[in-house]
Each structure stands twice: as C-alpha cells, then as structure tokens.
Amino acid sequence: MALSIKEKDAVKDALRAYCAKYPSQNKAAASINVSSGTISSILNGKYENISDDMFKNIRQQINAGSADWQMGSTPTFKDIYFALENAQTTSSVTWVLSPAGTGKTATAEQYRRDNSEVYYVLCDDDMRKGDFVRDFAKAVGIKIEGYKRVREILFMIIEELNKKEQPLIIFDEGDKLKDDVLYYFITIYNHLKDQTGIVFLSTSFMDRRMQIGLEYDKKGFDELHSRIGRKFYQADTITANDIITICMANGITDDQTIAEVISDATIAPRDKRSLQKRGSEQSPVYDLRRVTKKIKAIKGKRSSGK
C-alpha cells in the first residue's frame, strides 16, 4: 500500500528527531544502514527518488510508532521506564525481568525516542560473536568497512561510547545470547564501568539460567552475576486494569469491548507456565501483543464501518 505525503512527512519528522540524538547525520545513517544521501533527501522533503519501501524500512528501524496507537502509562511501563532512566543517569547496570508480552520492547523503544545517547540492540539466539558486535556497532552508529576482527570492532564500540556524556545501552532479549557471546558483557562492563548505563531486558528464564550457571560453576557466570549486582530487577506484571488503561488511551471506552480485549489477551490458566503467584493467589498473565492486535482490529473495523 502506497504511503501518503502525510505519512512520509511523519517519517521525516521522526527521522529528524532520531538524527538529532547522534553526533552526526552520518552516524545516524550508519545506525540504520541507510545512506546519508537518502536521509538528506528525506529531511529536505525531496521524496521523488525515495521508494515507499525505503520509507517503511526507516520508519520501522527508528521506531517512529503510529499516531493510531497509544501505549498507555501502565505500572509495568513506568517500572521498566524507571529502570532504564535510573541506569542511564547513574551509569549503572540492571537486568530487568518481565514475562513475554508485557511491553518490555515497546517501553525501550519509547525511552529511546524520548532520550539521547540511547543505543538499542535486539539479541537473537542464533547470534555469533561477529553478529553481535556488528549489530552493536550499527546501533552505536559505527560503519564497519572492510574486514575487521571481532575484538577490534568491540573496542571501536567501547572507544565511541567513552566519548559520550551519559550513554545507555539496551540489550533486549539478552537471555537469548549464547554463553560465549554473553561473556562479552564482562569485557564491555570492565571498560565502561561508571561511564555507561547498561540494561538487559528478558523473561525470567534468565534467572533460572543464572542459577544453573552458578550451581555448576560455569565459566563467567559468577562474574556476570556480580556485575548485575547479584540480583535481577523484577518489573511489575500486567493486570486487567492496565489493559483498561490502554483501551481508554486508544479510544476503546465501552465495557463490553474492553472485556472482549481482556478476554482475548488472557493466557489460559490451565497453562501452569502462564500463572504468576501473588501471595497465595495465582493470576493469569496478560499478553500485550494480543492487546495491541485486538485493539487495532477493533479500530480497523470501526473505521471501515463494519
């Protein structure tokens, strides 16, 4: 579907704000793997030679968001946002745990839009050392040209971050990293201690993985545990009231439709893994991805008159 001029202008405005967070337009361009010339054309309103696919690619990479969607200031959002803000302002390290679908990534994206010198890396379980450091370099705005050893790239990143006043690195889904990649955090910490904030976001799987690593004295786990303060930061979980807040923020106000959204977002209680303990009670976990999908579907039907 072709983008309208209004949509392209929205990308331009978001891109301008994104570039302002980097020391140069070239570094901003490198962070999203787009040429500086393309960025200049968009910022100057010269859209003729820029494809819709390029606009969509840039919009996705800079997390420009959508005017049709409001996250809602839920306790979970506030809790994770606080952890990110605290780590950046105090140049400390925090590992945040929260169930899947509770808005960790969405909160990180919002925090990155709101603040400067915030560098986001999405981790994958198939990442090798080279993949990790190259994605990290891209996030920081370093363009890697020609062959360079992994360690050389890592120290290029460290050197670049040491130039920043108060940077924050967000490693999203950090629990997916293989052990040998995760060990790089120890090197990163050692060279950026008290100068750079670092936050890992993951599910509680990392807590179990850490306990196993410590129990069996696996290489690097005690050092890793020490550097995160020997504890994880457990974010507040999503409640039905939070979903109501999100519904209201997105114009869904009638009780019947809100109940429909809550029902659709509820993970079946019969799945023991989806239950969370609150005192002696067990309550179901709600998945915000399902909330987002359901609300957008409802709004889409309303706008089409169905």
N, C-alpha and C positions, 0 to 999 in steps of 0.2 A: 504494500500500500504506500503510495507516494506521500511524502511529508509536505505539509503546508508551509508557507512562508512563516506563519506564526510559530510553528513547531521548530523550524530552523532557527528563527530568532531566539527561541528559548534555549536551544543548544548553544548558540553564540554567547548568550548572556552567562550561561553556566560555565562555558569554556573560558570566558574572560575571568570569572571568579576563580576557576581552577588554576589558570596560568599565574594569577597573582600570588598564589601560595608557593611558587617556585622562584628561585633567584633569577631565572631567565626563561624566555619562551622556548629556547632550545631544550632545556632540561624538562620543561613541561611536555614538550613534544616527544622526547625520548621516553618519558614515563608511560605514554600510551602508544608508543611505536607508530607515530604518525609524523609526517614531515613537517618541519617548521613552516614551509611554504603553504601547506594545506591549512594550518592553524591561522596563519596571517590572512589568507583569503577569507576564511570564515569570520574572523574578528573584524575584517573590513567590510563585511556584508557582500562579498563577491562570491555568490553561491553557484554561478553558472557552470563551472567545471568541477564542482564537488557533487559526487553521487549521493543519492539517498542512503545507500548502504554505508557510506563513509560517515554521514551524519549520525546514523543509528549506532555505528561502531563507537564513535566518540561519545555519544550520549550514554551508552552502556558503560564504557570504561571510566568515565568521570562521575558515574552515578548521579546523573542530573536529576533523577527522580521524575515524578509526574505530578502535574497540578491536580490530577484527578484522584490522587491518593495521599492520605494523611496518616502518618504512623500512630499518632496519639501518644500522649505523655503518660505511659503506664509506669507503675512502680518498677517493673523489670527494665524498661528503657532507662529510667532515671538511675537505677542501680548500676547498670553497665556503663552508662554515660559518665557517672561519677568516678567509676574505677579508671576509665580512660583519662579523664581530666586530672585525677589525682596523680596518676603515673606520669603524665606529661609535666605537670607543674612541680613535682618533686623529683623528677628523673629517677623514678623507682621502677621495680619490676613486679608485675602482678599476673597471675594466671587465673582467669575467670572461667568458672564452670556454670553451665546452664543447659537444660535439656534441648534437644533438637527442636527447631521451630518456635523458639521463644524470642526471636528478634535480635540475636547477637550480631549478625552481619548487618542488618538494617540499622542498628544503633551505631555500629562502627562507621558505616557509610555516612550517616547523618553527622557524626562527630567530625569526620574528615571534611565534610562540606563546611562545617562551622569554624574550623580551626586551621591554622597554618602549620607547616612543617610536620604534617602527619602522613606517614607512609604505610600503606596497606599491602600486605602480602597474603594471598589466599593459598593455603597449603593443600597438597594432594598426596594421597598415599603412594602414588607411583613416581613421586619426585626423587630424582637422584641429586647428588651434591651439586652437579653442574646446573640442573634445572632450577634448584632452589636459589643459588646465588645469582643466576641470571634474572630470575623473576624479581629478586630482591633489588638488584641493580636497576632494573627497569622502574620499579616503584620509586626509587630514590632519584631517578632522572639521569642515570648514567647510561650512555650509549656505548655498548661494547662492540668495538670494531676489530676484526681480525681474531686470530687465535690468542687466547689468554688462559693461563692456568686458573683453576677454580680458586685456589688460595690467593692468587693475585687479584682476582675480581673482588673477593671478600674484603681484602684490605683497601681496595679502591672505595668500597662502600663505607668502610669504617672511617677512612680519611675524609670522605664527603660529609658524613654525619658529624664528625668532630668540628666541622666548620659552622654547624648550625647552632643557634642560640639555645633552643629548648625543644628538640625534636621528639617525636613519639613514633615508635614502630609498632604496628598491629599485625600479629601473626594469627590470622583467622584459621580455625580448624587445625590448630597446632598439634592436636593429638594424632593426626594422620601421618605426621612425619616419621620416617623410619629412624631407628636409633642413631645410625651414623650421620644422618642429616641433623637430627635434633641436637647432637653434640656440638654443632656449630654455634648454638646459642651460648655455650660456655665461653667460646672464643670471643663472640660478639660482646657478651657481658664484660669480660675481662678488659676489653679495650674501650668500652663506652660507659663503664660504671660511673654513676653520679653525674653523667653528662647527657644521657639519653633515656627517655622513658620507654619501657618495653611492656607490651601487654599481649598475652596469649589468650585466645578465645577457643573454648572447646566444650564438649559434653563431659559428663562425669566419668566417661571411660578413662580419661587420663589419670584420674585419681586411683583407679584400680591398677592401671598400668604402672603408675609410680610405686604403689605399694608392693607389687610383684617385683619390680626392679630393685627396690631397696631390700626386700626379703632375701632375694637371691644374689645380692651384692653385684648386680650387673654394672658393667663399666659405665661411668659417667652419671649414674642416677643419683648418687648421693650429692655430687657437685651440683647437678641440676636442681635437686630438691632444696639445697642450701641457698641457691641464687634466687629462688622464688619465695624465700622467707620461710621455708619448710611448712607452707600451708597454701591452700587454694582459696580463692575468693568465690564463695557460692552466691550467685546472684539470685534475687527474688524470682519466684516462678510465676507464670501467667495464671491468672484467675479469671473466672467468668466476668467479674467486674471490669477487668482490664479489657476484655473483648467488647463489653458495653461501651467503654470509653472510646475505643477505636471505631466502633459502629457510629457513635454520635459524631465523632470528628469527621466522618465521611458521609454524613447526611442520612444515615440509617437510624431512624428515631422511633419507629413503631415497635411495640413489644413483640408482636408475632414474628416479624422479620429478624429482630435481634435474637430471639430464641432459636430461630432456624440457623442463624450463623453460629451460635454457641454449640448447638447440637452437631452441626457439621464438623466443627473444629475439635470436638471431644474425642480423644483417643480411647478406644473401647476399654472399660475397666477390667474386662476379662483377660487382657494382656497384662500380666504382672509387671512386665518391664515398664509399662506406662504409668504405673502408680507411684505417687510420691507420698512419703509419710509426713504428716503434720500432727505431731503429738501422737495420740492413739488412733487418729483417723488416717484413712487412705483416700486421697482425692485424685481424680484423673488429671492427666496433663493435657493442656490445650496446645494445638499446633497453629502458630500464627501464619504459616504458609497457607494453610487451609482457610484461615480467616480472610487473608488477602484475596485469595482466589474466589471465595464465595461472595465477598462484598463487591468485587469488580464485576462478577457475573450478574449480580442483582442490579447494579447501576447500569450495566450494559443493556439489560432487558428494559429498564425504565426509560433509558434514553432512546431506545428504538421503538418504544410504545407498545411492547409486547406484554 
